[in-house]
Amino acid sequence: MRPGYGYNGIPDPYAPQLAPKETGIWRVDLQTGKTELIISYADVAKIPFPHGEFGQSKHWFNHLLVNPDGSRFVFLHRWRLPEKPGHTIRMITSAPDGSDLRIIDDNGLTSHFIWRDPKHLLVWTRKLKRDGFLLVEDKPGGTVEEVLMTGDGNCNYLPNSRWFVWDTYPDQQRNQHLYLYDIERKERMPLSVFYQGPEYRQPPFHEWRCDLHPRIRRTGRYICIDSVHEAGRQMYLIDISSIIPT
């Protein structure tokens, strides 16, 4: 469905099926190699969507992320109607064995997210009738708190959760911006700018585009990013110890 998220050359035996019951989210025991299907596409497609019908949609999952204490994980359920462009999204969390599925965000527009702690997620969504980063509790009908109502992008918390870092898509000058946000002071700090050439906007290179995907070292001193600003995808470390005390 999305070449940038797939594996080239590996045939999918269930590709003709819209929501196969034989595959989905698997749990793997790294010591024994045992695998277990814990959530199938068919399982999730049975959960009604209150804002429309699935019809003849093709279903898939993206972006699994385990919470800090390993008690739950989150994933995005995506589907595409053949008569409509784009895809619709809802956010779901689960216990590690695939039980206790919770629909956390079902407005169809859920984007980037990160766990702040075992019970809350920072999510770019439109849950309060406008787009922004919101802190969402991991339970249906849970609390929702505005954090930052600007600029969708990949986000990540620093260790003490007072700050988070996020990136942007290329602007009109094809520059990607990296920001640090101080939640306590409500201050946004620009960290750097990275150029991504126009060749990454159109096929066939569009699926090779490169988000910065900021990750944080456990000490909080460095941010690691991916970038193509020096002609070719590389990883870079940014030292923020002069801004944030370790």
C-alpha positions as CSV (number, residue, x, y, z in Angstrom):
1,M,0.0,0.0,0.0
2,R,2.8,2.4,0.8
3,P,6.2,1.5,-0.8
4,G,8.1,3.6,1.7
5,Y,6.9,1.4,4.5
6,G,7.2,-2.0,2.8
7,Y,9.8,-4.6,1.9
8,N,10.7,-4.8,-1.7
9,G,10.8,-8.3,-3.3
10,I,8.9,-10.2,-0.5
11,P,5.6,-11.4,-1.9
12,D,2.5,-10.9,0.3
13,P,0.3,-14.1,0.1
14,Y,-2.6,-12.1,1.5
15,A,-2.4,-9.1,-0.8
16,P,-5.7,-9.7,-2.5
17,Q,-7.6,-9.8,0.8
18,L,-8.9,-6.5,2.3
19,A,-8.5,-7.5,5.9
20,P,-6.9,-11.0,6.2
21,K,-7.3,-13.0,9.4
22,E,-4.0,-14.8,8.9
23,T,-1.7,-11.9,9.5
24,G,-1.4,-8.5,11.3
25,I,0.6,-7.8,14.5
26,W,2.9,-10.6,15.6
27,R,4.7,-11.2,18.9
28,V,8.2,-12.7,18.7
29,D,10.1,-14.4,21.4
30,L,13.7,-13.4,20.7
31,Q,15.1,-16.3,22.8
32,T,13.2,-19.1,21.2
33,G,12.1,-17.6,17.9
34,K,8.5,-18.5,18.5
35,T,6.0,-16.2,16.8
36,E,2.4,-15.6,17.6
37,L,-0.3,-13.6,15.8
38,I,-1.9,-11.5,18.5
39,I,-4.0,-9.0,16.4
40,S,-5.2,-9.7,12.9
41,Y,-6.5,-7.2,10.3
42,A,-9.8,-9.0,10.4
43,D,-10.0,-8.5,14.2
44,V,-9.6,-4.8,14.0
45,A,-11.8,-4.4,10.9
46,K,-14.7,-5.8,12.9
47,I,-14.5,-2.8,15.3
48,P,-17.0,-0.2,14.0
49,F,-15.8,3.2,12.9
50,P,-18.4,5.8,14.1
51,H,-17.7,8.3,11.3
52,G,-18.3,6.1,8.3
53,E,-18.3,2.6,6.8
54,F,-15.2,0.6,5.8
55,G,-16.9,-0.6,2.6
56,Q,-14.3,-2.3,0.4
57,S,-11.3,-0.7,2.2
58,K,-7.8,-2.2,2.3
59,H,-6.6,-2.3,5.9
60,W,-3.1,-2.1,7.3
61,F,-1.2,-1.2,10.5
62,N,1.7,1.2,11.0
63,H,3.9,2.6,13.8
64,L,3.9,0.1,16.7
65,L,5.4,1.7,19.8
66,V,5.6,0.1,23.3
67,N,5.1,2.3,26.3
68,P,7.9,3.0,28.8
69,D,7.1,0.2,31.2
70,G,6.1,-2.4,28.6
71,S,2.5,-2.7,29.9
72,R,0.9,-1.6,26.6
73,F,1.7,-0.7,23.0
74,V,0.1,1.6,20.5
75,F,-0.4,1.3,16.7
76,L,-2.2,3.1,13.9
77,H,-5.0,1.3,12.0
78,R,-5.2,2.7,8.5
79,W,-7.5,1.9,5.6
80,R,-8.2,3.2,2.1
81,L,-11.5,3.3,0.2
82,P,-10.9,2.5,-3.5
83,E,-13.1,5.5,-4.5
84,K,-11.3,8.0,-2.3
85,P,-7.7,9.4,-2.3
86,G,-5.6,9.1,0.7
87,H,-6.3,7.0,3.8
88,T,-8.2,7.2,7.1
89,I,-6.5,6.6,10.5
90,R,-7.4,5.7,14.0
91,M,-5.1,5.1,17.0
92,I,-5.5,1.9,19.1
93,T,-3.6,0.7,22.1
94,S,-3.3,-2.9,23.4
95,A,-2.0,-5.1,26.1
96,P,1.2,-7.1,25.1
97,D,-0.9,-10.2,24.4
98,G,-3.3,-8.4,22.0
99,S,-6.1,-8.1,24.5
100,D,-7.8,-5.0,25.9
101,L,-7.9,-3.1,22.6
102,R,-8.7,0.6,23.2
103,I,-9.7,3.1,20.5
104,I,-7.8,6.2,21.7
105,D,-8.4,8.5,18.7
106,D,-10.9,7.9,16.0
107,N,-11.3,11.2,14.2
108,G,-9.5,9.8,11.1
109,L,-6.5,12.3,11.2
110,T,-4.1,10.9,13.9
111,S,-0.5,11.6,12.9
112,H,2.8,11.5,14.8
113,F,2.9,10.5,18.4
114,I,5.1,9.4,21.3
115,W,4.5,8.0,24.8
116,R,5.2,10.5,27.5
117,D,4.7,7.9,30.3
118,P,2.9,4.5,30.6
119,K,-0.5,6.2,30.6
120,H,-0.3,9.2,28.3
121,L,0.6,9.9,24.6
122,L,1.7,13.1,22.9
123,V,-0.3,13.0,19.7
124,W,-0.7,15.3,16.7
125,T,-4.4,15.2,15.9
126,R,-7.7,17.1,15.7
127,K,-9.3,15.9,18.9
128,L,-10.2,19.4,20.1
129,K,-11.6,20.6,16.7
130,R,-8.2,22.0,15.5
131,D,-4.9,20.4,14.7
132,G,-2.1,20.3,17.3
133,F,0.0,18.3,19.7
134,L,-2.3,17.0,22.5
135,L,-1.6,15.0,25.6
136,V,-4.1,12.1,25.4
137,E,-4.8,9.6,28.2
138,D,-4.6,5.9,27.2
139,K,-8.3,5.1,27.8
140,P,-11.5,5.6,25.8
141,G,-12.9,9.0,26.8
142,G,-9.7,9.9,28.7
143,T,-8.4,13.3,29.4
144,V,-7.1,15.5,26.6
145,E,-4.8,18.5,27.1
146,E,-3.5,21.0,24.7
147,V,0.3,21.1,24.5
148,L,1.4,22.9,21.3
149,M,-1.0,23.9,18.5
150,T,1.4,24.3,15.6
151,G,3.5,22.2,13.2
152,D,2.9,18.5,12.7
153,G,6.1,16.4,12.9
154,N,7.9,13.4,14.4
155,C,8.2,14.1,18.1
156,N,10.2,12.7,21.1
157,Y,10.5,13.6,24.8
158,L,13.7,14.3,26.6
159,P,14.2,12.1,29.7
160,N,12.4,14.3,32.2
161,S,9.4,15.0,29.9
162,R,9.7,18.8,30.4
163,W,11.0,19.2,26.9
164,F,10.2,17.5,23.6
165,V,11.8,17.8,20.2
166,W,10.0,17.6,16.8
167,D,10.7,18.1,13.1
168,T,8.8,19.5,10.2
169,Y,8.1,18.6,6.6
170,P,10.1,20.6,4.0
171,D,8.8,24.2,3.7
172,Q,8.6,26.1,0.4
173,Q,12.4,26.5,0.3
174,R,12.7,22.7,0.9
175,N,14.1,23.3,4.4
176,Q,13.2,20.9,7.3
177,H,13.3,22.5,10.8
178,L,14.2,20.9,14.1
179,Y,12.7,22.5,17.2
180,L,12.9,22.0,21.0
181,Y,9.8,22.9,23.0
182,D,9.9,23.8,26.7
183,I,6.5,22.7,28.1
184,E,6.9,24.5,31.4
185,R,7.7,27.9,29.9
186,K,5.7,27.3,26.7
187,E,8.8,28.3,24.6
188,R,9.8,27.0,21.2
189,M,13.5,26.9,20.4
190,P,14.8,26.4,16.8
191,L,17.8,24.0,16.8
192,S,18.8,23.7,13.2
193,V,17.6,23.6,9.5
194,F,18.3,20.9,7.0
195,Y,17.8,21.1,3.2
196,Q,16.0,18.3,1.3
197,G,16.3,18.7,-2.4
198,P,13.2,18.9,-4.7
199,E,14.0,15.4,-6.2
200,Y,12.6,13.9,-3.0
201,R,9.2,15.5,-3.7
202,Q,8.2,13.6,-6.9
203,P,8.2,9.9,-7.9
204,P,10.2,7.7,-8.0
205,F,12.2,9.5,-5.2
206,H,9.2,10.5,-3.2
207,E,9.2,7.2,-1.3
208,W,12.9,7.8,-0.5
209,R,12.1,11.1,1.3
210,C,13.8,11.5,4.6
211,D,12.1,12.8,7.8
212,L,14.5,13.9,10.5
213,H,13.0,11.4,13.0
214,P,14.7,12.9,16.1
215,R,15.7,10.4,18.7
216,I,17.1,11.2,22.2
217,R,20.1,9.7,23.9
218,R,19.1,8.4,27.4
219,T,21.3,11.0,29.0
220,G,19.4,13.8,27.2
221,R,22.6,15.2,25.8
222,Y,22.3,14.3,22.1
223,I,19.6,14.3,19.5
224,C,20.1,11.8,16.6
225,I,18.5,12.6,13.3
226,D,18.4,11.3,9.7
227,S,19.0,13.7,6.9
228,V,19.9,14.0,3.2
229,H,21.2,17.6,3.3
230,E,24.8,16.4,2.4
231,A,23.7,14.3,-0.6
232,G,22.8,10.9,0.6
233,R,21.0,9.7,3.7
234,Q,23.2,9.9,6.9
235,M,22.7,10.0,10.7
236,Y,23.8,13.0,12.6
237,L,24.3,13.8,16.4
238,I,23.3,17.2,17.7
239,D,24.7,18.2,21.1
240,I,22.1,20.1,23.1
241,S,23.9,20.0,26.5
242,S,24.5,23.8,26.3
243,I,20.7,24.3,26.1
244,I,19.5,21.5,28.4
245,P,21.4,20.6,31.6
246,T,22.1,16.8,31.7
